[in-house]
Structure formats: structure tokens, C-alpha cells
């Protein structure tokens, strides 16, 4: 079965890394697992040695046909849908969401899951190395940016290990990495409005080399930064997730709008 470029398919075939992934996920018998893009079942089939059933969402009917030949019907439920357009899944039902995400839509998938209010699943994903670095980046590092802040608002993020290109067929032109995202308790999610938080983050990083004073020009003045106890001369890469929440809360309190 050939990979289809239009779906960004690269099939993991390295048993060492397949086993390493399963060990990282630590599946249990009664876990409720959703797999995004199972492909030919490189992770699905070994996962089913540890858990009773997997729900999968797969856009490619040819992949579904192959999976149904390999896996008994009672062990898997497959939705033939585009994950980004799907509204059929009850996300609050899953303890784990896993997958080898197509590189060109990985950020969109992560953002969709993060903003689901009732989804508390632990996430394990293979991603492009650069995306994994951005997700898990520390403050004041080159990789720290919009994706870092918004996902670290919702999750504790862990960069687990890299997966070389030769572990896939066809081999991609980039290195992959495997990450874990663990949902933070609701008590830690202190933003008053997620849409406003996203706008604050986007505005702060709109020109990464400019200061907050410049990026929020016409929106916040020096008095606002003094009230926030945040220097207007800092760049966004120097602002912690908690400071971004503080700015969003200030917008809410002062009834400021973009």
C-alpha cells in the first residue's frame, strides 16, 4: 500500500520505536483510546495487545480497508472522516488520544483538541521535530511562541524522544519527535475568555522582535503595563503563560477590546 502525498502519509515501520511509543503511552486494559490517522495500524495493532478496543478516525478509505482485514470488528471502531471537520466523536469519552499527525495540519489538530471543554484525555503524538520543540519550549528560548503559550495554558507538555526519518516509509525529509500532553486541572485554567487570550497571544507575537509596547500600540498604554506590573519593553518571548493570563484578565476587568 503506497502512501498518499495529499494526506501527508508516512508509515512508521521501525519496531524499536513502535515498542518505545507503546511503553511511553502505557496503555491499560480498560483505557478508552482514540487514534487519529491509524494508517496501516503500526501503533493500533500493538496497542490492542494491551487495551480491549480502539476508536480511530481515518480520512483514507483504503487505509480503513486494510485495517479491517487485520483487526477483528469488535476490537476497533473506525470513522471515515476528516478529524478537523468531524463532530461525530464524543471526546469526553476518551482517556487517551494518540496519533502520527500529518505535519501540515498538526497545529490545527492540537488546537482543536485543546479547546474542547470536556476533553481531559492524555495526548501522545508524533510530530515534526520543530513543532514538538515549539509545543514544549521554555520561556526566553528561540522556539517559544504562540503555539507554546496556548498549548501550555491547557497542558503540561513533555518532549519524550526523537524518531529518525528512516523509521518511516516513505522516509520524510524531516526528523519526527514524540510528545506527551497532560491536561491541567480546571482550577489552573484562569483565563476569563479563551478567544481573548488567543488574541492577546497573537498580538504579543505578531512581530516577535518588537516589544510589548509596540505590538500593543493603540491597545495598551504605559499606565496599563504599570498596573499589570509587566515591563512594556519586554518581548513576547520573555512573557510567561501566567503573565499572558494576567494580561487577558486585565482586558476582562477593564473591559478592553481589540
Phi, psi and omega in degrees: 000120181277144175289147180255121184299325184295338178259004180063039186276129170220119188266121177291130182224013183264110185299326179299314182283330174299313179295322179296321178295313180300318179296324180289321180289324181055056182294145177242162187307316186261012176297146175255111191245133171247127176248129178264120178066063183292342179060235181268005174092022182302323177262325183303309186295311176294330176299324183287355171282344184245336182232155190284331189204148175230137169261134181231151173236123188221125183282337188262112181299327178298322178294320179298316179302319179293317180297319182292339174283334187263333190238130178301145184305322184287350182264346186213141170242126184239129173258124178272083186212162169278121184304321184291341180254355186284137171230016183273342187271140175265093190293336179289354182274349189257139173269335181222139168237127186229166174163160170260097191281135174303131189299326187285345179233014185297318181295319179296320178296314180299319180293322178299314181294316183302323186271002175286117189295332185251014182263107181251016183295148170280135184254135172228117185225145165271131184221164168302137185307318182296323178291317178300320179294322179293318182298321187258007187296144173275156176304147178065029173242162184300325185279346184289123182200203185303313182295322178303310187293311186291321179286326177285345170295317184272331192228155161271124188250142180225128173270111190270304179194162178266154178232117185290157183301326184289355176277359182239155171233124347293155181290124176289170181271008183228165173271143177257167175216154181249129185233157174238135175236122182248123185299134176284151176299149181304329182297339179269351182268087194262001178293140179283328183212118184295322179298319178293320178301315178300319179294321177299314181295314180299316180295317182298325184260007187299325170228098194300330183275353180268160181280167176302321180305316181285318183289333178258018180302131182084357180242309176240143176249175185302323178301322179296318180293325176296318177297326180280344186060039177233128182292130179288348181271358177281155171267161183301327182294347179261006184256128181284165176302318181296326176291323176296322176296319179300317179295316179298316178299325179294318176302317181295313183295317184270002181055046176270149181224153177276000000 
